[in-house]
């Protein structure tokens, strides 16, 4: 290259270089502006007349040289990104190559410009992480609302049952039952209002050891205080995130209770969950995960294959809770599946979460 051409390159406040093919068709550095030299912190004599493989060495140099050869052969511009050790730090560098051809269409030069994308890459990663965190926080808010509404719904049902058979003696107890029912309904609405306005939630990720059957008993007491259902739970100590296991069990069990049909021969107008049997099994799921299966003797799913699509529908009127459960499991690297038992004997929902059985 001419001296004035090199001087012009040095005026550019950006990493710029020029490649020219030698007699054997190997693209070698013909120019490297001052800005680029300051970035790689190498003297010009270490670069000029050498290939990228000779300058950078190893696999990184081979990758860069391969891109140079492709542009030299095709005559088409190209852009590539590569991690280069610059100043002792791995940096993501984006390089744009633009060939110059002669009258016969042969590439005589390749002009290249490189941009350090490390800062932008970090920003993209932070934005991705924040987006995932915000989505998870939103899930926890909505899951909390779903879980808090379930016990308040049971309070309303209990108050309604008391009202049906209550003998009014004029002592104000009937009014108290009505007040209890209204309070439960208002509290349910208040839970939704407060949680919808929450600005932030700190999701728990504490790993603890807990007894699986005790957690199932806790969920049963909240969702089935009148003991209309029969629960069978395996015993075993899990080391994992108890809060996450609790949220998932609450939602899946609540869905089974709400949609389980009473067995044949049951009285009319029986409450939710009447005669429903739920079996919760526990086993090692492999790959550092615990697998829990919840089976019931209900009517099963109309189409298990469609349950966990992005529309979030799980049976009917399942609300946001179970859609959030799916996302809650997937963001932790777990899995969620549903199948029907043969001959209409019920359904099974299984999930895997990080953890181990002690």
C-alpha positions in Angstrom: 0.0 0.0 0.0 1.1 3.6 -0.6 2.2 5.7 2.4 -0.6 8.2 1.9 -3.1 5.4 2.0 -1.8 4.2 5.3 -1.8 7.7 6.7 -5.5 8.0 5.8 -6.2 4.8 7.7 -4.6 6.3 10.7 -7.0 9.1 10.7 -9.9 6.7 11.3 -10.9 6.5 14.9 -11.8 2.8 14.5 -9.9 -0.5 14.1 -9.2 -0.8 10.3 -7.0 -3.2 8.4 -6.2 -4.2 4.8 -5.5 -7.7 3.5 -3.8 -8.5 0.2 -3.3 -12.0 -1.3 0.2 -13.2 -1.9 1.5 -15.2 -4.8 0.0 -18.4 -3.3 -3.4 -16.8 -2.7 -3.0 -16.4 1.1 -4.6 -13.2 2.5 -1.9 -11.3 4.4 -2.1 -8.0 6.4 -0.9 -5.1 4.3 -2.0 -2.4 6.6 -3.1 -2.0 10.3 -4.1 1.4 11.5 -2.9 3.0 14.7 -6.2 2.5 16.5 -6.2 -1.2 15.7 -2.6 -1.5 17.0 -3.5 0.1 20.3 -6.4 -2.4 20.7 -4.3 -5.5 20.2 -1.2 -4.0 21.8 1.2 -5.5 19.3 3.9 -3.9 17.2 3.3 -3.4 13.5 6.2 -5.7 12.6 4.3 -8.6 14.3 1.4 -8.2 11.9 2.4 -6.9 8.4 2.8 -9.6 5.8 1.4 -12.3 8.1 -1.9 -14.2 8.0 -4.5 -14.1 10.8 -3.4 -17.6 11.8 0.2 -16.4 12.2 -0.8 -13.3 14.1 -3.4 -14.7 16.6 -2.4 -18.4 16.5 -4.4 -21.4 17.7 -8.0 -22.1 16.7 -9.0 -18.4 16.8 -6.4 -17.5 14.2 -7.6 -20.4 12.0 -11.2 -19.2 12.2 -10.3 -15.7 11.2 -8.1 -16.9 8.4 -10.9 -19.1 7.1 -13.2 -16.1 6.9 -10.6 -14.2 5.0 -10.1 -17.0 2.5 -13.9 -17.3 1.9 -14.1 -13.6 1.0 -11.1 -13.9 -1.2 -12.6 -16.8 -3.0 -16.2 -15.6 -3.3 -15.6 -11.9 -3.8 -18.6 -11.3 -1.5 -18.6 -9.1 1.7 -18.9 -10.9 5.0 -19.4 -10.2 8.7 -18.3 -12.5 11.6 -17.9 -12.4 15.3 -15.1 -14.1 17.3 -13.7 -14.0 20.8 -10.1 -12.7 20.8 -7.7 -12.3 23.6 -7.0 -8.6 23.6 -5.0 -7.1 26.4 -5.3 -10.3 28.4 -9.1 -10.2 28.3 -11.4 -12.3 26.1 -13.4 -9.8 24.0 -16.2 -10.3 21.5 -15.1 -8.7 18.2 -17.3 -8.2 15.2 -15.4 -7.9 11.9 -16.8 -6.7 8.6 -14.9 -7.6 5.4 -15.4 -5.9 2.1 -13.4 -7.1 -1.0 -12.0 -4.9 -3.8 -11.9 -6.5 -7.3 -9.9 -5.7 -10.4 -11.3 -5.5 -14.0 -11.2 -9.3 -14.3 -13.2 -9.8 -11.1 -10.3 -11.0 -9.0 -10.0 -9.8 -5.4 -7.0 -7.6 -5.0 -7.7 -6.3 -1.5 -9.9 -6.9 1.5 -10.8 -3.9 3.7 -11.7 -4.9 7.2 -13.1 -3.1 10.2 -13.4 -4.5 13.7 -15.7 -3.4 16.6 -15.4 -4.5 20.2 -18.9 -5.8 21.0 -18.1 -7.0 24.5 -19.9 -4.1 26.2 -23.0 -4.6 24.0 -22.8 -8.4 24.6 -22.8 -7.8 28.3 -25.7 -5.4 28.0 -27.7 -8.0 25.9 -26.9 -10.6 28.6 -28.0 -8.3 31.4 -31.2 -7.4 29.5 -31.9 -11.1 28.9 -31.3 -11.9 32.5 -33.5 -9.0 33.7 -36.3 -10.0 31.3 -36.2 -13.5 32.6 -36.1 -12.3 36.2 -39.0 -9.9 35.6 -41.0 -12.8 34.0 -40.3 -15.0 37.0 -41.2 -12.2 39.4 -44.5 -11.8 37.6 -45.1 -15.5 37.8 -44.5 -15.5 41.6 -46.9 -12.6 42.0 -49.6 -14.3 40.1 -49.0 -17.7 41.6 -49.1 -16.1 45.1 -52.5 -14.6 44.2 -53.7 -17.9 43.0 -52.6 -19.7 46.1 -54.0 -17.1 48.5 -57.4 -17.2 46.8 -57.8 -21.0 47.2 -58.0 -21.0 51.0 -60.3 -18.0 50.9 -62.6 -19.8 48.5 -62.8 -22.6 51.1 -63.8 -20.1 53.8 -66.6 -19.0 51.5 -67.7 -22.6 51.0 -67.7 -23.3 54.7 -69.7 -20.2 55.4 -72.2 -21.2 52.8 -72.5 -24.7 54.3 -73.1 -23.3 57.7 -75.8 -21.0 56.4 -77.7 -23.8 54.6 -78.5 -25.8 57.8 -78.3 -23.0 60.4 -81.3 -22.4 62.6 -81.8 -18.7 63.2 -82.6 -18.1 66.8 -82.4 -14.3 66.5 -79.1 -14.1 68.4 -77.1 -12.6 65.5 -75.2 -15.7 64.6 -76.7 -15.9 61.1 -75.6 -12.3 60.5 -72.1 -13.3 61.6 -72.1 -16.1 59.1 -73.1 -13.7 56.4 -70.4 -11.3 57.5 -67.8 -14.1 57.3 -68.9 -14.9 53.8 -68.7 -11.3 52.7 -65.3 -10.9 54.4 -63.9 -13.9 52.5 -65.2 -12.5 49.2 -63.8 -9.1 49.9 -60.5 -10.5 51.0 -60.2 -12.5 47.8 -60.7 -9.3 45.8 -58.3 -7.4 48.0 -55.6 -10.1 47.5 -55.9 -9.6 43.7 -55.8 -5.8 44.0 -52.8 -5.7 46.3 -50.7 -8.3 44.4 -51.5 -6.7 41.0 -50.0 -3.5 42.3 -46.9 -5.1 43.8 -43.8 -3.5 42.4 -41.4 -6.3 43.2 -41.3 -9.8 44.6 -38.2 -11.6 45.8 -38.6 -15.2 44.7 -37.1 -17.7 47.1 -34.4 -20.1 45.9 -33.3 -21.6 49.3 -32.3 -25.2 49.2 -33.5 -27.0 52.3 -34.4 -30.6 53.4 -38.1 -31.3 53.9 -40.3 -34.4 54.2 -42.4 -34.8 51.1 -45.5 -36.4 52.9 -45.6 -33.5 55.4 -45.6 -31.0 52.5 -48.5 -32.9 50.9 -50.4 -32.9 54.3 -49.9 -29.1 54.4 -51.3 -28.7 50.9 -54.2 -31.0 51.7 -55.1 -29.0 54.8 -55.3 -25.8 52.9 -57.1 -27.1 49.8 -59.3 -29.7 51.4 -60.1 -28.7 55.0 -63.3 -30.8 55.0 -61.4 -33.9 54.0 -63.6 -34.7 51.0 -60.6 -36.2 49.2 -58.3 -39.1 50.1 -54.6 -38.4 49.8 -51.9 -41.1 49.5 -48.4 -39.7 49.6 -45.0 -41.4 49.4 -42.6 -40.7 52.2 -39.1 -39.3 51.6 -36.9 -36.4 52.4 -36.2 -34.0 49.5 -33.3 -31.6 49.3 -34.5 -28.7 47.1 -36.5 -25.5 46.9 -39.4 -26.2 49.3 -41.3 -23.0 48.2 -41.3 -24.0 44.6 -42.4 -27.5 45.3 -45.2 -26.2 47.5 -46.5 -23.7 44.9 -46.5 -26.4 42.2 -48.2 -29.0 44.4 -50.9 -26.5 45.5 -51.8 -25.6 41.9 -51.8 -29.1 40.5 -53.8 -30.5 43.5 -56.2 -27.6 43.4 -56.8 -28.2 39.7 -57.5 -31.9 40.3 -60.0 -31.1 43.1 -61.8 -28.5 41.1 -62.2 -30.7 38.1 -62.5 -34.2 39.6 -65.9 -35.8 39.1 -67.5 -37.7 42.0 -67.7 -41.5 41.5 -70.8 -43.3 40.4 -73.5 -43.7 43.1 -72.5 -40.5 44.9 -75.2 -38.2 46.3 -76.3 -35.3 44.3 -74.9 -31.8 44.7 -71.8 -33.1 46.5 -69.0 -30.6 47.2 -65.8 -30.3 45.1 -63.5 -33.2 45.5 -66.1 -35.6 46.9 -64.8 -39.2 46.7 -61.6 -38.1 44.8 -58.5 -40.1 45.5 -55.1 -38.5 44.9 -51.8 -40.4 44.9 -48.6 -38.4 45.0 -45.5 -40.4 44.3 -41.9 -39.5 44.6 -38.8 -40.8 42.9 -35.4 -39.9 41.5 -35.8 -38.2 38.2 -32.2 -38.4 37.1 -29.9 -35.6 36.1 -30.0 -34.1 39.5 -33.8 -33.9 39.5 -36.7 -35.2 41.6 -39.8 -36.4 39.9 -43.3 -36.1 41.4 -46.4 -37.7 39.9 -49.9 -36.7 40.9 -52.6 -39.2 39.8 -56.3 -39.1 40.5 -59.4 -41.2 39.8 -61.3 -38.4 38.1 -62.5 -38.2 34.5 -59.1 -37.5 32.9 -58.2 -34.9 30.4 -60.0 -34.3 27.1 -56.6 -34.0 25.3 -53.4 -34.3 27.4 -51.3 -33.3 24.4 -52.8 -29.8 24.4 -52.6 -29.0 28.1 -49.4 -27.1 28.4 -49.3 -25.1 25.2 -48.7 -21.4 25.3 -52.4 -20.6 25.7 -52.1 -21.7 29.3 -55.3 -23.7 29.3 -55.4 -26.7 31.7 -58.8 -28.3 31.7 -61.4 -25.5 32.2 -61.2 -22.3 34.2 -57.8 -23.2 35.5 -56.8 -19.5 35.6 -53.2 -18.2 35.4 -51.9 -20.4 38.1 -51.1 -23.6 36.1 -49.8 -21.6 33.2 -47.4 -19.9 35.7 -46.5 -23.3 37.1 -45.4 -24.5 33.7 -43.2 -21.5 33.3 -41.9 -21.8 36.9 -40.8 -25.4 36.2 -39.3 -24.7 32.8 -37.2 -21.7 34.0 -35.6 -24.1 36.5 -34.8 -26.6 33.8 -37.6 -29.0 34.8 -40.3 -30.7 32.8 -44.0 -31.1 33.1 -46.2 -33.7 31.4 -49.8 -35.0 31.6 -51.4 -38.3 30.5 -54.6 -40.2 31.0 -54.8 -43.5 32.8 -56.2 -46.4 30.7 -59.9 -47.1 30.5 -60.9 -43.7 31.9 -59.5 -44.3 35.3 -58.2 -40.8 35.8 -55.1 -38.7 34.9 -51.5 -38.3 35.9 -49.5 -35.1 36.0 -45.8 -35.4 36.5 -43.1 -32.8 37.0 -39.4 -32.8 37.5 -37.4 -30.2 39.4 -33.8 -29.8 40.5 -33.3 -31.6 43.8 -32.4 -35.0 45.3 -33.9 -37.6 47.6 -31.9 -38.0 50.8 
